[in-house]
Amino acid sequence: MTREQRLGRVFVELADSLVDDFDVIDLLHLLCDRSVELLQADAAGLILADQRGLLHVMASTTEEARLLELFVLQNDEGPCLDCYTSGQQVANVDLDEVGQRWPSFYAAATAAGYRSTHALPLRLRGQTIGAINLFCERRSTLSEEDLDLGQALCDIATVALLQERAIRSSEVLAEQLQGALNSRIGIEQAKGVLAARADIPLDVAYALMRDYARQNHLRLSSVATDVTTGAILPADLQPTKKS
């Protein structure tokens, strides 16, 4: 499959997710996954602002990326924060050159094995509601075409989050983002519960819950609740082996 064909499928996949009452968390994870895939990054983390303007880590492709984004928020520095504050891309960042600009982020990112990073805003009509950070284990340089592609993916997700009803009413947007945050907390708890019960890594636990939700046309937050309460057991989440 050519890159153009893959790109077309990704945009269709994103568009197909925009049904009524769509799953915000699943959309954000899909954005992270496809951005990593198409822009040849190694990991991604996404932050989103709540109704009070407080930033939260809402999606990531790996546990390491999630922890690094949490570190960024706790230390109030890094390209993702600059991207969110300015509403502008902060791309092609060679970590060896930014130690003085973001000393804490530099130390944490290089310790995690990353050499470069890119941050793209989730924005619409001058309103920035979040940012996605791509992490690369090598020195990576994105072309203007690559950046336009990554921004287009972010723009689709932003439009989905804001929608007409949210654009008309800030209260609806606030409720949507708060609902996503509440869902994320429940999903993180369920991920830990499943990882402990099944003795598997956190990333694997999340992937099992997400695959189960998609295969059974369920909301990820509902699956997380059932995992936490024991209504769904680890064995129920294992993929069915084909004979």
Buried (B, 14 or more C-beta within 10 A) or exposed (E): EEEEEEBEEBEEEBEEBEEEEBBBBBBBBBBBBBBBEBBEBBBBBBBBBBBEEEBBBBBBBBBBBBBBBBBBBEBEBBBBBBBBEEBBBBBBBEBEEBEEEBEBBBBBBEEBEBBBBBBBBBBBEEEBBBBBBBBBEEEBEBEEEBBEBBBBBBBBBBBBBBBEEBBEEEEBBBEBBEEBBEBBEBBBBBBBBBBEEBEBEBBEBBBBBBBBBEEEEBBBBBBBBBBBEEEBEBEEBEEEEEE
